[in-house]
Amino acid sequence: MSLTLEFSPGDLQASKACIAAALADVAIKLHGSKPGSPPAQLLLSPVDLTQPNAITQYIGGSSLLPESSALEVLNWLDWEETVLRQQVHAQDSAGIKQAVQHLQSALGSSSHLVGTTPTLADVVIYAALYPVQDQAEGLQKYLQHLGQMPAFQKGIEQALGKDPKQALQQALPQGSLPQKPRVPIPGKRNILITSALPYVNNVPHLGNIIGCVLSADVYARYCRSRGYNCIYMCGTDEYGTATETKALEEGLTPQQICDKYNKIHADIYEWFDIAFDKFGRTPTWQQTEIGQGIFNTLDKAGQLVEQTIEQLYSEAAGKFLADRFVTGTCPKCKFEDARGDQCDSCGNLLNPTDLINPKCKLTGTTPVLRTTKHIFLDLPKLSPQLQAYITDTSSKGGWSNNCVQVTNSWMRDGLKVRCITRDLKWGTAVPRPGYEDKVFYVWFDAPIGYISITANYVSDWRAWWQNPDDVELVQFMGKDNVPFHTVIFPATLLGTGEKWTLMKNISVTEYLNYEGTMFSKSRGVGVFGDHAKETGIPVETWRYYLLANRPEQSDTDFKWSDLAAKNNNELLANLGNFINRGLSFVYTKFEGVVPSAHAEKGREAVQELGQQVGPLVDTYVAALEARKLKDGIRIAMAISSVGNKFFQDHKPWEALKADKELCGSYLAACMGLVALLAALVEPYMPSITLKVQQQLNVSAESLHLTDDFLKKSYDLSSILPPGHHINKPEVLFRNIADEEVEQLRNRYRGTQSERASASNAAASSSSSTSAQAVPSKQVKAGKQSKQQPKQQKAAPSTDASAASTSSSASQAASHQSPASQLAAASSSASSSAAGGAPAANGQTSVKKEGKKKDGGGSGGNKKADDQPADISRVDLRVGVIKKAWRHPEADSLYVEEVEVGEEAPRQVVSGLVKYIPEAEMQMRRCVLVCNLKPANMRGVKSRAMVLAATSLDGLQVELVEPPEDSAPGDRVTVQGYEEEPDEQLNPKKKIFEQVTPDLKTSAMKLACYKGIPLSTSKGPCTVHSIMGGSIK
């Protein structure tokens, strides 16, 4: 495959790809845009990669990303992208200096960041520092060493030309650099705003969005409009058991899960117009450095205790089990699928050892109790200091009643030591000998994410987080997160004895329910962020409805009918009506020019309008200052109602006929009120404010809620100057009809699985109805008439869970080449006339109807073709390859004799020659698919298929192996899918092809279907080393 890199000459990011190509000896064509032409987007064709580090990773491949140190290298790529590159672009001298110090510390006396030869880490760091080498004191030896290497010299010259400095100056003109990160300003009001970090293992639903990010966004926008010096920090919380669990379910690694869902979250929030100053992630070197620093300080201060506890241990998995890796029966309500940390049925918090009949979620086996050591935060010792903080701050900060009640209940019941370590791999490492297999517990680690994300935004993060005299910390969250922010996190910071910026104000929401029931991520109940984008209802309507219905004091309910009513009656008939009527009247009757307010005519009416609106604006400001967001939007809509009444009462269309100057006074006030409303609704509906701003023909700055602007609410005609020209008005809102409401309600009714079943049933019913309409003489037994419509293909998924990842690392990974030899072996297999699709190891899946024949399978029933296409329909059995030899007519194929518990062994053909040596194929245990139609493979009949796993890069293939004490012929099943399999799979229905996308290897190297292990009665099936690979 020929690669072409398109770029603009002087693009520093292109130099990364050029250096990587030279180092890895990869040929790429360079296509630089011509001088004077518009800048070209960096693009690697034909794989369509645009992210610089993703392009570099793709080109460099495994030679610059060694498997043994891949995670370390990828961490450097992430740090360069999120920290170093931003500091260089922003010309942040202090930040660059701190980054250089970090690099010095990491390098020590080494010539390379990772290992002893150049890796991708060296490539991207060198390119990032190239324009600021004079500021990189202490790194000169490192940079000179790399700069003297021919590959680095060639890459720089290819991207930047013979005179790199001149090329950089031309490519980065003044004014093109991003704004520098904000830091606290002495004497100004400095506000640090956070919203609870959304967990990365799922798609956020509307309740999550209103409870955290949307509410904080409204307050942050208000603060910016008022001229306060504020920053809004958020990001995905990515460490912990839930991520590992989700990775197991989807057959991916934790990093791949995080990359995938971080992108989904970021895209949803971008669509919802959430204006973060920084939306980051927790797995960063800053998180490790700051988190471990806090831990060590607590340890030195004597605030940590070590205790030996009994914990469940999985002998099959060879590890202690974190809470969520254990399931069992709840001891309180007897719910049979309770988690080790909480029962989803009764809501009670649990310990894994409380469960009745506990099971390891990883292997399905029964765990045993063993003793292990963990570290605990000594909350009882910190209680007096913590109580003093709570008493003082809750009063001064005006904490809401629900927040105070939850916090006081924790303190009243007495605090206990709290474990802050867990037996996991995916998390921040515990910096203590003997704890190499443990990480920080997510609720100790996650709040530190606020700090580390700020450190990713600005190098001097301490100016925000260790500056309580100049900075107010305001936090937004749902009520379930309260104790971690009012008890655990402040206790952690207080315990260090250092001067931290502790939370002053907190805004807490109750629950948003969905059509009388609870939103559920696990069951897919309700409307999720990606769904909102699909409905065709604009973002301003969603934001308005959620904020007007914000559950501030008690739970509220999302209803489709209520959404439509608020849109039609409040946005369209009230706000949109007033703005459009006023603007249209001025545009058509006054030629688009704002009239003057007459000194006498209409003065009394206009003053009376100001006396009504001004106090309401004061109340609006007071509500927003107190973070009563629901009151704020209610007041803004009340002001709009006052405007509508004024317009209707004074009838400017009649005044125009009688006295144009009088009419002009009315319209001058109305135009001022339109501008005022645009400013007031900006925190809530920024997209509407932008439209009104464009129609008013004013700047965004002129609509900021400064003290001077707010004073003009008492004299509305003073807001816009007379003679100001407006643009052509456009309608702001559309009507949502009853039919649309009913359609949306039906679309999102029930659970996700119920909706899928209903969709399948509808498709099946439609297909059945069509078949019945065909005359019987056109349909022969066992065959489909040419006139009978084919089964409709499933529509492309629009669920965000199917979205691809977008970070640099994951974008590159998603374009890795498949195992071409394996594919070639598969495609070379002969397909029958029925159109069987070749499988990865050479077995062709073809149609076989009727009774079992020629060893077609052991299942005793023949399932109807309209049954769900899941793993239960596939006959999987344990096999032992007694001997294997090269196919006499195909170099890439093995012929195997496999014992599968029948009278005679089965003969199987597999395309594994280039991946597994012949000697290693002898007497190998394997898993067979036994109910595919026998296929002739280059003259040799294959009567089953051997399951094999392929790595993400397609370079590795391994057999799926059953437990050692499983007997040939033992069934291999998946929990929840234990029904009898088909006698033979129907290839036209592509059952096996529909099953294989959900067959993957987990981070524990288990063979899984939808995250559940393939198992015999003796335990789970495994692979040797492949994680996150596909199975077929």
C-alpha positions, 0 to 999 in steps of 0.5 A: 500500500502506497502512503501519501502525506499531504501537508503545508510546508512549515507544518511542524507536525508533519515533521513527526511523520517524516522522521518516523518514516525515515527511522522505520524505513517506510516509503511515503510520498510527500505532497506539500501545498504550493506557496500562496495556496490555503494551508493544507490539512495534515492527512495520511492517505489512503488510511485517512488519518489526520491526527499528527501522533496517530499518523506518526504511530501508524508509520512507525509501527512496531519498530518505534512502538516496542510491545514491551514498553508500548504503554510507556511510549503511548503515555509520552505521546499523550503528554506531548499532545495534551501538555507540551504542545499546548505550552509551546503553542501558547508560548507559556515560558513557565510551562515550557520550563516545567515540562523541560524539568519533567523531561530531564527527570525522566531522561536521567543519563539516558539518550532516549526517553524509553529504551536504548533506541529511538521510539515514537516518544523521542520523535514527537518530543523532539518535534514539539521542542524544535522551535523552542530549543533555546528554552530547553536548558538541560536537554541540549545533549538529548536534543543534539544527539537526536538532531545529529541522527540522519533520520531526524535531519531528513524528517525536519528538512522534508517538512520544514525545508532548507531553512526551518526557522524561516518556514516556522515563522511563515507557518505561524503568523502572529495572532495564530497562537491559542490563548494562554491558559488563565491563572488567578488574578490578584484583586479579581474574583477567581472561580475554579469550577468543576463538575463530577468527572463522568465515568468513562465506561458508558454513554451519558444519559440526560440525567448525567448531563443535567446533574453535572456538566450542563449545570456547571456549564451554565454557571461558568458561562454566567461567570465569564459573562459577568467578567469573573476570572473563572475556569471550568475543569472536567474530564473522564474518570477512567481508572478502576474496576468498572473500566476493567469490567467494561473491557471484559464485556467488550473484549477490549483492553482498558485503554481501548475502552477509555479511548472509545468512550472518552471520544463518545463523551467529548462528542456528546458534550460538544454537541450540547454546547458545553464550553469547558476550559479543559476536558481532560482524562485521568490516566496522565503522568500528572495524575500519577505524580500528584496522586502519589505525592498526596499519598506520600504526604498523608503517609508521612503525616501519619494519616494512613494505616495498614490493615490485614483483611480477608478478601475473596480470591479467584484461584482460576484467575490467580488474583484477589478480586475487586468489588465489582469482579464479584457477583452473588445473591444479596443477603438483604433482598435475595436479588441473585445478581448483586455486585460486590459493592452494591445491590442494584435491586435494593440499593444497599452498599455491600462488601463482596464477602457479604454475598451469598454464593459469590462468583468470580465475574472473570471466570465464573468460578467460586472464589475463596477467602484469603488474607491480604494487606490494604492501606486505609485513610484514618478518617476518625483521626481527621474527623474534628478538623473535617467537622470544623470545615463542614460547619463553617463552609456549609454555612458561608457557602450556602450548601443546599439542604440535600447536600447538608443532610447527606454530609451530616448523616455521614458525620453523625454516624461516625466515620470509619477508616476507609480503604484507599487501595484495590487489587487491580492493574488499571489505576494509579500505582501505590508507591509502597513496597509490597503493593506492586499489584495494587492501585489507588481506589477510584474514590481516593484517586478520582477527585484528584483528577480535578487537580491533574486535569487543571495541571494539564490545562496550566503548568502553574496548577498550584495557583488555582489549587493551593491558593484558598485566599484568592480562589473560590472552588465551586463544584457541581454533581448529583446527590450520589456523589456528595459524600465523596466531595464533602467528606472524603476529598476534603479529608484527604486534602486536610490530612496533608497539612498543606494549604489547599483550595477546598470546596466553598460552594456546591450545587447538588441535583436530585434524580431526573427520571424518565417517563415515570421510571429511572434512567438506567445505563446498564439496561439502556432505559431512557434517552442518552446523549447520542440519542438527543443528537439523533432526534432532530430536536435542536440543542437549544430545546434540549438545554432549555428543557433540562434546565427548566426541569432541573431536579434541584430540590426533588426528583423530576421526570422527563416526559416527551409531552412536557418537552414539546409543551415547553418548546411550543408554549415557552420557547416558540410562543413566548421568547421566540415570538417576542424577539421575532415580532420586535425585530421583524417590525423594525426591519420592515417598518423602520428599514432595519434601523433602530429608532430613537426614543422620543424625549416625551412621547411614550416616555411613561410607558417605557419607564414603566417597562424598565421598572418591571424589567430592572428588578427582575434582572436583579433577581436573575443575577441573585439566582445565578450567584446562588447557583439557582439555575432553574430560577434564573431561566424562569426569570428570563422567561418572565422578562420575555412575557413582560416584553410580549405584554408590552408589545401587545398592549401598546400595539406599535402597528397602530401607533405607527399609523398615528405617530411614528415617533411614539411608535419609535419610542416603543420599538427602541425599548423593545430592541433593548429588551431583545438584546437584554434577553439575548444576554440573559439566556446565553448561559442557558442557550448559547446557540440562540444568543448567537443567532439573535446577536447576528440578527441584531448585528452586535458583538458578543462582548456587547451582550456581556452581563457587566454591571453597566449593561445590567443597569441599563435594564431599567432604561431599555432604550439605552441598550442599543444606540439609535440609528443602529442597523439590524440584519434580516430576522429569522425564526428561532424555534420550530413547533414540535407536533404531537405526531413527532412526540408519539414517534419519539416516545415509541422509539425510546420506549422500554429497555435497549434490548426490548427496543432491539427485540421489537425492531427485529420482530417488526422486521421479521413480521414485515418479511413474513407478510411479504412472503405470504403475499407471494403466490404459492406456485412461485415458491418451491419447497426449501427454496426462495422464490426470485420474486420473494424479497430478501431479508432487509439488512440491518440499518447502520448502528447510530448508538454511540457505543459503536463509535470509533475511538479518536485519540491519537493512539486509538486512531492509529490502532483502528487502521492497523493492517489485518492478518493478510495471509490468514485472510488470503487463506480464508478467501482461497477456500471454496464456497458452495453454490449457496454462497457460504462466507469464508471464515478466518481459519479456512472453514466455509460456513454454508447452508445445510437444512434438514436432518443432521448429516455427515457429522453436522452437529450434536444439537438435538433441535433445529432452531427457527431462523427467526430466533436471535442470532447469538452464541447459543445457536453455535455448537462449540465443543472441546477438541484435541488435535491428534495430528496435523499436516500441511495441505498437499494443495495449499501452502497456507493450510493445515489438515487436522485430525481432531478428536471431538468425543464422537466415534471417529475423529473429524477432519478439519482444514485451517489456515494457520500455517503462517502463524503456528508451527506444525510441531506446535499443532500436534496434540493441541487442545482446541475449541471447535465449531461443529455445526457448520456444513462440511466444505471441500477445501482444495480437495479435502473435506473440512467438517468443523472449524477451529476457533483462533484469536487474532491480535489487534495488529493482525500479526499474531494468531493463537488457538482458543484453548479449553481448560486442561481437564476438559474432555473431548466433546465437552460442550463449550457454552456461555452463561445465559446462552445455554440452549441447545444449538442449531443442528446446522447453521443456515449460511443465508441467515449468516448466524455465525457471521453475526456472532463473531463480532462479539467474540473477543479476548479480554484483558485477562486473556479469556475467550469471551462472547459479549464479555462473558467467558466461553466455558466448559464445566471445568472453567473458562477458555483462554488464549496464551497472550492476545488481549482485545483480539478478535475470535473466529 
